[in-house]
């Protein structure tokens, strides 16, 4: 504990944690300090770590039980772990995974609470990940907009993300299984209450939330576009620079993220895990207000 340091990255969120070797067992006090930093800063980055897949899993499982990815085939021997990889010779025009602002798997009844990346190989420059803080995005809305969106229910489905994955079937870096019912709809409050901190969240989800309950897609789109543009304003965002041995973990309930494709001719390889959450809470759906913190 005496060597653990938390260095905030920006006013919008993010912190670098130093003075801890994640390959070694973490004591209760050390992990409690990490968990508090996670609640405070939403995205944590640990540098210069040397982790086996087992050690990576052991760390992330301290936050919550792991959850398999619904589409991407896992790493052999690790059913909840996937590889995100871009080859150095891949054409620049080919989309990369996560190129649009998005949350991870928001179409699930219980969306993932958080995700983690461990960097095996990074380009000499570029390949960063952008994040935005959906709590301060909510706080900075006008009172009129807050009143308008509080009763709205967002309808999400996996189909838009799956359409992208279908286009990537020829990408030799990843393998996909699209047998899941990608058109199944899920309803969550647009304004959510974070189960650990109690703060309100502007829970836009990128391409997966496609309309508001009781509205048509055409009616929903202008407000959705405005809210996403607001959430991703520069003062609400920050970015993580990846290096070999960097580990990042983020709160998927109150952030969006976006991979940046600006490293042509270089490779980038990351191991990824995600951990389980609970049904999102919000006053628009009173029955959700009994969800247990996680």
Rosetta blueprint (number, residue, H / E / L):
1 X L
2 X L
3 X L
4 X L
5 X E
6 X E
7 X E
8 X E
9 X L
10 X L
11 X L
12 X L
13 X L
14 X L
15 X E
16 X E
17 X E
18 X E
19 X L
20 X L
21 X L
22 X L
23 X L
24 X L
25 X L
26 X L
27 X L
28 X H
29 X H
30 X H
31 X H
32 X H
33 X H
34 X H
35 X H
36 X H
37 X H
38 X H
39 X H
40 X H
41 X H
42 X L
43 X E
44 X E
45 X E
46 X E
47 X L
48 X L
49 X L
50 X L
51 X L
52 X L
53 X H
54 X H
55 X H
56 X H
57 X H
58 X H
59 X H
60 X H
61 X L
62 X L
63 X L
64 X L
65 X L
66 X E
67 X L
68 X L
69 X L
70 X L
71 X L
72 X E
73 X L
74 X L
75 X E
76 X L
77 X L
78 X E
79 X L
80 X L
81 X L
82 X E
83 X E
84 X E
85 X E
86 X E
87 X L
88 X L
89 X L
90 X L
91 X L
92 X L
93 X L
94 X L
95 X L
96 X L
97 X L
98 X L
99 X L
100 X L
101 X L
102 X E
103 X L
104 X L
105 X L
106 X L
107 X L
108 X L
109 X L
110 X L
111 X L
112 X L
113 X L
114 X E
115 X E
116 X E
117 X E
118 X E
119 X E
120 X E
121 X E
122 X L
123 X L
124 X L
125 X L
126 X L
127 X L
128 X L
129 X E
130 X E
131 X E
132 X E
133 X E
134 X H
135 X H
136 X H
137 X H
138 X H
139 X H
140 X L
141 X L
142 X L
143 X H
144 X H
145 X H
146 X H
147 X H
148 X H
149 X H
150 X L
151 X L
152 X L
153 X E
154 X E
155 X E
156 X E
157 X E
158 X L
159 X H
160 X H
161 X H
162 X H
163 X H
164 X H
165 X H
166 X H
167 X H
168 X L
169 X L
170 X L
171 X L
172 X L
173 X L
174 X L
175 X L
176 X E
177 X L
178 X L
179 X L
180 X L
181 X L
182 X L
183 X L
184 X L
185 X E
186 X E
187 X E
188 X E
189 X E
190 X L
191 X E
192 X E
193 X E
194 X L
195 X L
196 X L
197 X L
198 X L
199 X L
200 X E
201 X E
202 X E
203 X L
204 X L
205 X L
206 X E
207 X L
208 X L
209 X E
210 X E
211 X E
212 X E
213 X L
214 X L
215 X L
216 X L
217 X H
218 X H
219 X H
220 X H
221 X H
222 X H
223 X H
224 X H
225 X H
226 X H
227 X H
228 X H
229 X H
230 X H
231 X H
232 X L
233 X L
234 X H
235 X H
236 X H
237 X E
238 X E
239 X E
240 X E
241 X L
242 X L
243 X L
244 X L
245 X L
246 X L
247 X E
248 X E
249 X E
250 X E
251 X E
252 X L
253 X L
254 X L
255 X E
256 X E
257 X E
258 X E
259 X E
260 X L
261 X L
262 X L
263 X L
264 X L
265 X L
266 X L
267 X L
268 X E
269 X E
270 X E
271 X E
272 X E
273 X E
274 X E
275 X E
276 X L
277 X L
278 X L
279 X L
280 X L
281 X E
282 X L
283 X L
284 X L
285 X L
286 X H
287 X H
288 X H
289 X H
290 X H
291 X L
292 X L
293 X L
294 X L
